[in-house]
Amino acid sequence: MQNYYNMNQMTLSVQLDYEPQENHPARYINALVEQLELDNSYVFGRPREYDLSAMLKLVLFAYTRGIFSSRQIQLFAEENKPAGWLTSGQVPSYRTICRFRISEELFSLIDQGLINLTVFLKKQGLIDEVSFIDGTKIVADANKYSFVWKKKTIQYDQMNREQLVSLLGELHEAKLIDKVPDGSDITPESLNVVISMLEDRLTLLNERIEDNPKLSPNPDKQERRSLKSKKRKISERRDKMIEHQIQSETFGERNSFSKTDTDATFMRVKEDPMQNGQLKPAYNWQLATSNQFITGYQLFQNPTDTRTLIPFIEHLNIRGTLGQTIVADAGYGSERNYTYCEDKLDNQRLIAPYGTMLKENSRKWKSDDKKVMNWDYHEQDDYYLDPKNIRFDFIRYTTRTDKYGFQRYFKVYQAEKYTTDQQVIPESLTPKGNIRTIMVNPTWEYHKAKQRELLSAPETGQIYGQRKTDVEPVFGKMKASLHFNRFSVRGLEKVKKEAGIVVMALNILKLVSMVRNKDKTKNMGKNQKRFLSIFHFLETTYVTASFSCYLLIYDSTSF
């Protein structure tokens, strides 16, 4: 480098075309988006001022670099060479980027791109027929102190109605309204009628006061003052009742929501610096992976993973991305999930341990005499013997229905109360003198035995052992590498669109890492060379256009 440095020196500008490196993520993004064959036609409204392909490429590339802000993406397009290569030098404004990230077009593009990528990966042998399912909580773009709790809303609404009953009782004693029957439902419409009656009475009192302005003391003024106070209180209680009704509709089946983002539910997230179990507004993000590639995703508002498995499996099955073997952790092991996979899925099987599986193998559990599974069961006569040799005979069937409508079927067994010489057996009675009974769920015991058998078999046990090395690294890449710990948009539908961008960015990064780390990847083999040939670019003659022209060479196995 020369020692003389002068920024004002006259120089000859030479424009050089820039091309990313061979295995640069920008090339993979360009190839993936070009395969979608996007149509820029705009039927209604004013013409679109940006190119769909360029916007999608820019947003995907920005997310692979951990840039999620619209303003930062605009700056990224100005200063980053690969980003400028993807957009052919165009720099959209941050408002355009923000609108594009929440548009319906983006959701359809991301959805179709994920399906095409999954089909391509299956053809290339890069993913198999095993779907590893797991979930994580991602914080919503909402204030952590903007919580609304369902129990408190019900309590406040009850208190508000009690105060309304008291106010209406005072108006009835003043003979201004009729008596409200006990147990009647007070609605905002009925309160509007009461307020109208009070307004009519206030109008009459104003006329009387105007006719006798010098009367003192004036009883009409005292009555007017009292009615104005009651009218104001009833109006406030009516508004509170309407607010509680709106909140109840917003809750749905949830127990909480955020005022800032009403679709977000307060959950326990792993990012808890104070270690005090603080709840934060978040979404439950479910992912299905295969060989660390994301094959499907969905967002839920309920914090527990148990109730997300069935709708998520249906979502994957409709899209055709569900593997023949479904692997999940103990958080998904429930009778409802096991029964659904047993009855509804023909070619798929679920491998997921139930919650107490590890405890049942412990010495403490096996030595506990209170556990029915440790008792002796005689199948022929259908009875149990407890450790004290008390016989429990089957007496009847019973069912239990949870709050979500799922029915569980139980068999009830009752202890023998008398001996052969008609003496009462003390061990057959509870401390209160009632006969001891036990309930056994045969369906649940069947599913538990089936999961123990699957997890004990060498083949299926090895598949389950791969769960931590397949789906868990995806969450680590998302949170630790990309630093995506919080959504940038509000509302469930908008959050789904941003989640789709993150999913595609993670898949692209996985493709790049598989190519760059050839020595560490053992299962690619010949497919690696075939895969790289699909993303080979050949530059053609340059023409004056909004975008540089490149010819993508691919065979019949492309997306």
C-alpha positions as CSV (number, residue, x, y, z in Angstrom):
1,M,0.0,0.0,0.0
2,Q,1.3,3.5,-0.9
3,N,2.1,5.9,1.9
4,Y,0.3,8.7,0.1
5,Y,-3.4,8.7,0.8
6,N,-5.8,11.4,-0.6
7,M,-9.5,11.0,-0.7
8,N,-9.8,14.1,-3.0
9,Q,-7.6,12.6,-5.7
10,M,-9.3,12.3,-9.1
11,T,-9.7,8.7,-10.1
12,L,-11.2,6.7,-13.0
13,S,-14.2,4.7,-11.8
14,V,-14.3,1.2,-13.1
15,Q,-17.6,-0.8,-12.6
16,L,-16.9,-4.4,-11.8
17,D,-19.6,-7.0,-11.6
18,Y,-19.7,-8.7,-8.2
19,E,-20.5,-12.4,-7.7
20,P,-20.6,-14.2,-4.4
21,Q,-18.4,-17.2,-3.7
22,E,-19.4,-20.6,-4.9
23,N,-20.9,-21.9,-1.6
24,H,-22.3,-18.5,-0.4
25,P,-25.8,-18.5,1.1
26,A,-26.8,-15.8,-1.4
27,R,-26.5,-18.3,-4.2
28,Y,-28.7,-20.9,-2.5
29,I,-31.3,-18.3,-1.7
30,N,-31.3,-17.1,-5.4
31,A,-31.7,-20.6,-6.7
32,L,-34.5,-21.4,-4.3
33,V,-36.5,-18.3,-5.0
34,E,-36.0,-18.6,-8.8
35,Q,-37.5,-22.1,-8.7
36,L,-40.7,-20.6,-7.3
37,E,-41.3,-18.8,-10.7
38,L,-42.9,-15.8,-9.1
39,D,-45.5,-13.8,-11.0
40,N,-45.3,-10.0,-10.4
41,S,-48.7,-9.2,-11.9
42,Y,-50.9,-7.1,-9.7
43,V,-54.6,-7.3,-10.5
44,F,-56.1,-4.7,-8.2
45,G,-54.9,-1.4,-6.9
46,R,-51.9,0.5,-7.9
47,P,-49.0,-1.4,-9.5
48,R,-46.4,-3.0,-7.2
49,E,-43.3,-0.8,-6.9
50,Y,-41.0,-3.7,-6.0
51,D,-40.1,-7.1,-7.4
52,L,-41.4,-10.1,-5.3
53,S,-38.3,-12.2,-6.0
54,A,-35.9,-9.4,-5.0
55,M,-37.8,-8.7,-1.8
56,L,-38.0,-12.4,-0.8
57,K,-34.3,-12.9,-1.5
58,L,-33.3,-9.8,0.5
59,V,-35.5,-10.7,3.5
60,L,-34.3,-14.4,3.6
61,F,-30.6,-13.3,3.3
62,A,-31.0,-10.7,6.1
63,Y,-32.5,-13.3,8.4
64,T,-29.6,-15.7,7.8
65,R,-27.4,-12.9,9.0
66,G,-29.4,-12.4,12.2
67,I,-31.0,-9.1,11.0
68,F,-34.7,-8.8,11.8
69,S,-35.4,-5.1,11.9
70,S,-36.9,-3.4,8.8
71,R,-34.6,-0.4,9.2
72,Q,-31.6,-2.6,9.6
73,I,-32.6,-4.7,6.5
74,Q,-32.7,-1.5,4.5
75,L,-29.2,-0.5,5.7
76,F,-28.1,-4.1,5.0
77,A,-29.3,-3.8,1.4
78,E,-27.3,-0.6,1.0
79,E,-24.0,-1.7,2.5
80,N,-23.8,-5.5,1.9
81,K,-22.5,-6.7,-1.5
82,P,-24.2,-10.1,-1.6
83,A,-27.5,-8.4,-0.6
84,G,-27.0,-5.8,-3.5
85,W,-26.3,-8.7,-5.8
86,L,-29.6,-10.4,-4.9
87,T,-31.6,-7.2,-5.4
88,S,-29.5,-6.0,-8.4
89,G,-28.7,-2.8,-6.6
90,Q,-32.2,-1.9,-5.6
91,V,-32.7,-0.6,-2.0
92,P,-36.3,-0.8,-0.8
93,S,-37.4,1.4,2.0
94,Y,-38.0,0.1,5.5
95,R,-41.7,0.7,5.2
96,T,-41.8,-1.5,2.1
97,I,-39.9,-4.2,3.8
98,C,-42.2,-4.0,6.8
99,R,-45.3,-4.3,4.7
100,F,-43.8,-7.2,2.7
101,R,-43.0,-9.2,5.9
102,I,-46.6,-9.3,6.9
103,S,-48.2,-9.6,3.5
104,E,-50.3,-12.7,2.4
105,E,-47.9,-13.1,-0.6
106,L,-45.0,-13.8,1.7
107,F,-46.8,-16.5,3.6
108,S,-47.8,-18.4,0.4
109,L,-44.2,-18.0,-1.0
110,I,-42.6,-19.3,2.1
111,D,-45.1,-22.1,2.4
112,Q,-44.5,-23.2,-1.2
113,G,-40.8,-22.8,-0.9
114,L,-40.7,-25.0,2.2
115,I,-42.7,-27.7,0.5
116,N,-40.5,-27.6,-2.6
117,L,-37.3,-27.8,-0.5
118,T,-38.6,-30.8,1.5
119,V,-39.5,-32.7,-1.7
120,F,-36.1,-31.9,-3.1
121,L,-34.3,-33.1,0.1
122,K,-36.2,-36.3,0.0
123,K,-35.3,-37.0,-3.6
124,Q,-31.6,-36.3,-2.8
125,G,-31.7,-38.6,0.2
126,L,-30.8,-35.8,2.6
127,I,-33.8,-36.4,4.9
128,D,-35.5,-39.7,5.8
129,E,-38.9,-40.9,6.9
130,V,-38.4,-39.9,10.5
131,S,-40.1,-36.7,11.9
132,F,-38.6,-35.4,15.1
133,I,-41.1,-33.0,16.8
134,D,-40.4,-30.6,19.6
135,G,-41.4,-27.1,20.6
136,T,-40.0,-24.0,22.2
137,K,-41.4,-20.7,23.5
138,I,-40.5,-17.5,21.7
139,V,-41.3,-14.2,23.4
140,A,-43.9,-12.0,21.7
141,D,-43.4,-8.3,20.8
142,A,-45.4,-7.3,23.9
143,N,-44.9,-5.7,27.2
144,K,-44.2,-8.3,29.9
145,Y,-46.4,-6.4,32.4
146,S,-49.4,-6.1,30.2
147,F,-51.0,-9.3,31.5
148,V,-54.8,-10.1,31.8
149,W,-55.7,-13.2,33.8
150,K,-58.9,-15.1,33.2
151,K,-59.6,-15.9,36.9
152,K,-59.2,-12.3,37.9
153,T,-61.4,-11.1,35.0
154,I,-64.2,-13.5,36.2
155,Q,-63.7,-12.3,39.8
156,Y,-63.8,-8.6,38.8
157,D,-66.9,-9.1,36.6
158,Q,-68.7,-10.8,39.5
159,M,-67.9,-7.9,41.8
160,N,-69.0,-5.4,39.2
161,R,-72.3,-7.1,38.8
162,E,-72.9,-7.1,42.6
163,Q,-72.3,-3.4,42.7
164,L,-74.8,-2.9,39.8
165,V,-77.4,-4.9,41.7
166,S,-76.9,-2.6,44.7
167,L,-77.2,0.5,42.5
168,L,-80.4,-0.7,40.8
169,G,-81.8,-1.6,44.2
170,E,-81.4,2.0,45.3
171,L,-83.1,3.3,42.1
172,H,-86.0,0.9,42.8
173,E,-86.4,2.2,46.3
174,A,-86.5,5.7,44.9
175,K,-89.4,4.4,42.6
176,L,-87.4,5.3,39.5
177,I,-87.3,1.8,37.9
178,D,-89.0,-1.5,38.4
179,K,-87.5,-4.2,40.7
180,V,-84.8,-6.4,39.2
181,P,-85.8,-10.0,39.7
182,D,-83.3,-12.1,41.7
183,G,-81.0,-14.2,39.5
184,S,-81.8,-12.2,36.4
185,D,-78.9,-11.6,33.9
186,I,-77.8,-8.0,33.7
187,T,-76.7,-7.0,30.2
188,P,-75.4,-3.7,28.8
189,E,-78.6,-3.4,26.8
190,S,-80.7,-3.4,29.9
191,L,-78.4,-0.9,31.5
192,N,-78.8,1.4,28.5
193,V,-82.5,1.4,29.1
194,V,-82.0,2.4,32.8
195,I,-79.6,5.2,31.8
196,S,-82.2,6.5,29.3
197,M,-84.8,6.5,32.1
198,L,-82.4,8.5,34.3
199,E,-81.7,11.0,31.5
200,D,-85.5,11.5,31.1
201,R,-85.8,12.1,34.8
202,L,-82.9,14.5,34.8
203,T,-84.5,16.5,31.9
204,L,-87.7,16.8,34.0
205,L,-85.7,18.0,37.0
206,N,-83.8,20.6,35.0
207,E,-87.1,22.1,33.8
208,R,-88.4,22.3,37.4
209,I,-85.3,24.0,38.6
210,E,-85.4,26.5,35.7
211,D,-89.0,27.3,36.7
212,N,-88.1,28.0,40.3
213,P,-84.5,29.3,40.2
214,K,-84.8,31.2,43.6
215,L,-86.2,28.3,45.6
216,S,-83.8,27.4,48.4
217,P,-83.3,24.7,49.5
218,N,-84.5,23.1,46.4
219,P,-85.3,19.4,46.7
220,D,-85.1,19.0,42.9
221,K,-81.4,20.0,42.9
222,Q,-80.7,17.5,45.6
223,E,-82.4,14.7,43.6
224,R,-80.6,15.8,40.4
225,R,-77.3,15.7,42.2
226,S,-78.0,12.1,43.4
227,L,-79.3,10.9,40.0
228,K,-76.2,12.3,38.2
229,S,-74.0,10.4,40.6
230,K,-75.9,7.2,40.1
231,K,-76.0,7.6,36.3
232,R,-72.2,8.1,36.2
233,K,-71.6,5.0,38.4
234,I,-74.0,2.9,36.2
235,S,-72.3,4.1,33.0
236,E,-68.9,3.2,34.5
237,R,-70.1,-0.3,35.5
238,R,-71.7,-0.8,32.1
239,D,-68.4,0.0,30.4
240,K,-66.6,-2.3,32.7
241,M,-69.1,-5.1,31.9
242,I,-68.5,-4.6,28.1
243,E,-64.7,-4.6,28.8
244,H,-65.0,-7.9,30.7
245,Q,-67.1,-9.4,27.9
246,I,-64.5,-8.5,25.3
247,Q,-61.8,-10.0,27.4
248,S,-63.7,-13.2,27.9
249,E,-64.0,-13.5,24.1
250,T,-60.3,-12.9,23.7
251,F,-59.4,-15.6,26.2
252,G,-61.0,-18.4,24.4
253,E,-59.5,-21.6,26.0
254,R,-56.5,-19.7,27.4
255,N,-56.0,-18.5,30.9
256,S,-54.2,-15.2,30.0
257,F,-53.3,-12.8,27.2
258,S,-51.3,-9.6,26.7
259,K,-52.9,-6.2,26.2
260,T,-50.1,-5.3,23.8
261,D,-50.5,-8.5,21.7
262,T,-53.8,-10.1,22.5
263,D,-52.9,-13.3,20.6
264,A,-49.9,-13.9,22.9
265,T,-50.3,-16.1,26.1
266,F,-48.2,-15.7,29.2
267,M,-45.8,-18.7,29.5
268,R,-42.7,-19.8,31.3
269,V,-39.8,-19.3,29.0
270,K,-36.2,-20.6,29.4
271,E,-34.8,-17.1,29.2
272,D,-35.3,-16.3,32.9
273,P,-32.3,-14.3,34.2
274,M,-33.8,-13.9,37.7
275,Q,-34.6,-17.6,38.0
276,N,-38.0,-16.8,39.6
277,G,-40.3,-18.5,37.1
278,Q,-41.6,-15.2,35.7
279,L,-44.2,-15.5,33.0
280,K,-43.8,-13.7,29.7
281,P,-46.1,-13.2,26.7
282,A,-45.0,-15.8,24.2
283,Y,-46.0,-18.3,21.5
284,N,-45.5,-22.0,21.5
285,W,-43.5,-22.8,18.3
286,Q,-43.6,-26.4,17.2
287,L,-41.1,-27.7,14.7
288,A,-40.7,-31.0,12.8
289,T,-37.1,-31.8,11.7
290,S,-35.3,-34.5,9.8
291,N,-31.5,-34.6,9.7
292,Q,-31.6,-31.1,11.2
293,F,-33.7,-29.8,8.3
294,I,-37.1,-28.2,9.3
295,T,-39.9,-29.9,7.3
296,G,-42.8,-28.2,9.0
297,Y,-43.7,-25.7,11.7
298,Q,-46.8,-24.3,13.4
299,L,-47.5,-21.8,16.2
300,F,-49.9,-22.3,19.1
301,Q,-51.2,-20.1,21.9
302,N,-51.3,-22.8,24.6
303,P,-48.2,-23.3,26.6
304,T,-48.2,-27.1,27.0
305,D,-46.9,-29.4,24.2
306,T,-49.4,-32.2,24.9
307,R,-52.3,-30.6,23.1
308,T,-50.3,-29.4,20.1
309,L,-49.3,-32.8,18.8
310,I,-52.6,-33.8,17.1
311,P,-53.2,-30.5,15.2
312,F,-49.5,-30.4,14.2
313,I,-49.5,-34.0,12.9
314,E,-52.7,-33.2,10.9
315,H,-50.9,-30.1,9.5
316,L,-47.9,-32.1,8.4
317,N,-50.0,-34.9,7.0
318,I,-52.0,-32.5,4.8
319,R,-48.8,-31.0,3.4
320,G,-47.3,-34.5,2.8
321,T,-44.2,-33.8,4.9
322,L,-45.0,-36.2,7.8
323,G,-42.6,-39.1,8.2
324,Q,-43.5,-42.7,8.8
325,T,-41.9,-42.5,12.3
326,I,-42.9,-39.7,14.6
327,V,-40.5,-39.1,17.5
328,A,-41.3,-36.8,20.4
329,D,-40.3,-36.3,24.1
330,A,-42.2,-37.2,27.2
331,G,-44.1,-33.9,27.0
332,Y,-46.2,-35.3,24.2
333,G,-47.0,-38.7,25.9
334,S,-50.7,-38.7,26.7
335,E,-53.5,-41.2,26.2
336,R,-55.2,-38.8,23.8
337,N,-52.1,-38.6,21.6
338,Y,-51.4,-42.3,21.7
339,T,-55.1,-43.1,20.8
340,Y,-55.1,-40.7,17.9
341,C,-51.9,-42.1,16.4
342,E,-53.2,-45.6,16.9
343,D,-56.6,-45.1,15.3
344,K,-56.2,-42.3,12.7
345,L,-52.7,-42.8,11.3
346,D,-52.3,-45.9,9.0
347,N,-48.6,-45.8,8.0
348,Q,-47.1,-43.8,10.9
349,R,-46.1,-44.8,14.4
350,L,-45.4,-42.6,17.4
351,I,-42.4,-43.1,19.6
352,A,-42.8,-40.9,22.7
353,P,-42.3,-41.9,26.3
354,Y,-44.9,-41.1,28.9
355,G,-44.2,-38.8,31.8
356,T,-43.6,-41.4,34.6
357,M,-41.6,-43.9,32.4
358,L,-38.3,-43.2,34.1
359,K,-39.8,-43.1,37.5
360,E,-41.4,-46.5,37.0
361,N,-38.0,-48.0,36.4
362,S,-36.6,-46.7,39.7
363,R,-36.3,-48.9,42.8
364,K,-38.4,-46.5,44.9
365,W,-41.3,-46.8,42.5
366,K,-41.1,-50.6,42.2
367,S,-41.0,-51.0,46.0
368,D,-44.1,-48.8,46.6
369,D,-47.0,-50.9,47.7
370,K,-49.5,-48.2,46.9
371,K,-48.8,-48.5,43.1
372,V,-51.4,-50.8,41.5
373,M,-48.8,-51.8,38.9
374,N,-46.8,-53.5,41.7
375,W,-49.8,-55.7,42.6
376,D,-50.5,-59.2,41.4
377,Y,-53.1,-59.3,38.6
378,H,-55.1,-62.5,37.8
379,E,-56.3,-62.0,34.2
380,Q,-58.6,-65.1,34.1
381,D,-60.8,-64.1,37.1
382,D,-60.0,-60.3,36.6
383,Y,-59.0,-59.4,40.1
384,Y,-56.0,-57.8,41.9
385,L,-54.1,-58.8,45.1
386,D,-52.4,-56.1,47.0
387,P,-49.3,-56.8,49.1
388,K,-51.6,-57.5,52.2
389,N,-53.4,-60.2,50.2
390,I,-56.6,-58.2,50.0
391,R,-58.6,-59.1,46.9
392,F,-60.0,-56.4,44.6
393,D,-62.7,-57.7,42.3
394,F,-64.1,-55.9,39.2
395,I,-67.5,-54.4,39.8
396,R,-68.2,-51.9,37.0
397,Y,-67.0,-49.6,34.2
398,T,-66.9,-45.8,34.5
399,T,-65.8,-42.9,32.3
400,R,-64.3,-39.5,32.9
401,T,-64.4,-36.6,30.5
402,D,-61.8,-33.8,30.7
403,K,-62.5,-30.1,30.0
404,Y,-61.4,-30.6,26.4
405,G,-64.0,-33.3,25.7
406,F,-61.7,-36.4,25.7
407,Q,-63.2,-39.5,27.4
408,R,-61.2,-42.0,29.4
409,Y,-62.6,-45.4,30.3
410,F,-61.8,-47.0,33.6
411,K,-62.5,-50.3,35.4
412,V,-63.4,-50.1,39.0
413,Y,-62.3,-52.8,41.5
414,Q,-63.6,-53.1,45.0
415,A,-61.9,-54.8,48.0
416,E,-63.5,-57.8,49.7
417,K,-65.0,-56.6,52.9
418,Y,-65.7,-59.9,54.7
419,T,-63.8,-63.1,55.2
420,T,-65.3,-66.6,54.7
421,D,-66.7,-66.6,58.2
422,Q,-68.3,-63.2,57.7
423,Q,-65.7,-61.2,59.6
424,V,-64.9,-57.6,58.5
425,I,-61.4,-57.3,57.1
426,P,-59.9,-54.1,58.6
427,E,-57.4,-53.7,55.7
428,S,-60.3,-53.5,53.3
429,L,-61.6,-50.3,54.8
430,T,-60.4,-46.7,54.5
431,P,-59.6,-44.7,57.7
432,K,-63.2,-43.3,57.4
433,G,-64.7,-46.8,57.3
434,N,-65.5,-46.9,53.6
435,I,-64.6,-49.9,51.3
436,R,-61.4,-49.4,49.4
437,T,-61.7,-49.1,45.6
438,I,-59.2,-48.7,42.8
439,M,-59.6,-47.6,39.2
440,V,-57.6,-49.0,36.3
441,N,-57.4,-47.5,32.8
442,P,-56.8,-50.5,30.4
443,T,-56.3,-48.3,27.3
444,W,-53.6,-46.2,29.1
445,E,-51.9,-49.4,30.4
446,Y,-51.9,-50.8,26.8
447,H,-50.2,-47.6,25.4
448,K,-47.7,-47.6,28.2
449,A,-46.7,-51.2,27.5
450,K,-46.4,-50.5,23.8
451,Q,-44.1,-47.5,24.3
452,R,-41.9,-49.5,26.7
453,E,-41.6,-52.1,24.1
454,L,-40.8,-49.7,21.3
455,L,-38.2,-47.9,23.4
456,S,-36.6,-51.2,24.5
457,A,-36.2,-52.5,21.0
458,P,-32.7,-51.8,19.5
459,E,-34.0,-50.2,16.2
460,T,-36.6,-47.9,17.6
461,G,-34.6,-47.1,20.7
462,Q,-31.7,-46.0,18.4
463,I,-34.1,-43.7,16.5
464,Y,-35.4,-42.1,19.7
465,G,-31.8,-41.6,20.8
466,Q,-31.2,-39.4,17.8
467,R,-33.9,-36.9,18.9
468,K,-31.5,-34.7,20.9
469,T,-29.0,-34.5,18.1
470,D,-31.6,-33.7,15.5
471,V,-34.2,-31.2,16.7
472,E,-32.4,-29.6,19.7
473,P,-29.5,-28.2,17.6
474,V,-32.1,-26.4,15.4
475,F,-33.3,-24.4,18.4
476,G,-29.7,-23.8,19.4
477,K,-29.0,-22.4,16.0
478,M,-32.0,-20.2,16.1
479,K,-31.4,-18.7,19.5
480,A,-27.7,-18.8,20.0
481,S,-26.4,-18.2,16.4
482,L,-29.1,-16.1,14.9
483,H,-30.1,-14.6,18.2
484,F,-33.8,-14.9,17.3
485,N,-35.4,-14.8,20.8
486,R,-38.3,-12.4,20.2
487,F,-40.8,-11.8,17.4
488,S,-40.8,-8.4,15.6
489,V,-44.5,-8.4,14.7
490,R,-47.7,-8.7,16.6
491,G,-50.7,-11.0,16.0
492,L,-50.8,-14.7,15.4
493,E,-51.1,-14.5,11.7
494,K,-48.2,-12.1,11.3
495,V,-46.1,-14.1,13.7
496,K,-46.6,-17.2,11.5
497,K,-45.2,-15.3,8.5
498,E,-42.1,-14.2,10.4
499,A,-41.6,-17.7,11.7
500,G,-41.7,-19.0,8.1
501,I,-38.9,-16.7,7.2
502,V,-36.8,-17.9,10.1
503,V,-37.5,-21.6,9.1
504,M,-36.3,-21.0,5.6
505,A,-33.2,-19.1,6.8
506,L,-32.3,-22.0,9.1
507,N,-32.7,-24.5,6.3
508,I,-30.5,-22.5,3.9
509,L,-27.8,-22.2,6.6
510,K,-28.0,-26.0,7.1
511,L,-27.5,-26.5,3.3
512,V,-24.5,-24.2,3.4
513,S,-22.9,-25.9,6.4
514,M,-23.4,-29.4,4.9
515,V,-21.5,-28.3,1.7
516,R,-18.8,-26.4,3.6
517,N,-18.1,-29.1,6.1
518,K,-17.7,-32.1,3.8
519,D,-15.4,-33.9,6.0
520,K,-17.8,-33.8,9.0
521,T,-20.8,-35.0,7.0
522,K,-20.8,-38.7,6.6
523,N,-24.2,-39.4,5.1
524,M,-24.1,-37.3,1.9
525,G,-21.9,-39.5,-0.3
526,K,-22.6,-39.2,-4.0
527,N,-25.6,-37.0,-3.4
528,Q,-23.3,-34.2,-2.4
529,K,-21.7,-33.8,-5.8
530,R,-25.1,-34.2,-7.5
531,F,-26.6,-31.6,-5.1
532,L,-23.8,-29.0,-5.8
533,S,-24.3,-29.3,-9.6
534,I,-27.9,-28.1,-9.2
535,F,-26.6,-24.8,-7.8
536,H,-24.1,-24.1,-10.5
537,F,-24.4,-20.7,-12.2
538,L,-23.3,-19.7,-15.7
539,E,-23.2,-16.1,-16.5
540,T,-24.8,-15.0,-19.8
541,T,-24.5,-11.9,-21.9
542,Y,-25.3,-8.8,-20.0
543,V,-28.3,-6.8,-21.0
544,T,-29.8,-3.5,-19.7
545,A,-32.5,-4.6,-17.2
546,S,-33.5,-4.1,-13.6
547,F,-31.8,-7.3,-12.6
548,S,-28.7,-9.1,-13.8
549,C,-29.5,-12.2,-15.9
550,Y,-28.1,-15.6,-14.8
551,L,-28.9,-19.0,-16.2
552,L,-29.5,-21.7,-13.6
553,I,-28.5,-25.1,-14.8
554,Y,-30.4,-27.9,-13.1
555,D,-31.6,-31.5,-13.9
556,S,-34.9,-33.2,-13.4
557,T,-34.3,-33.7,-9.7
558,S,-34.4,-30.0,-8.9
559,F,-37.0,-28.3,-6.7
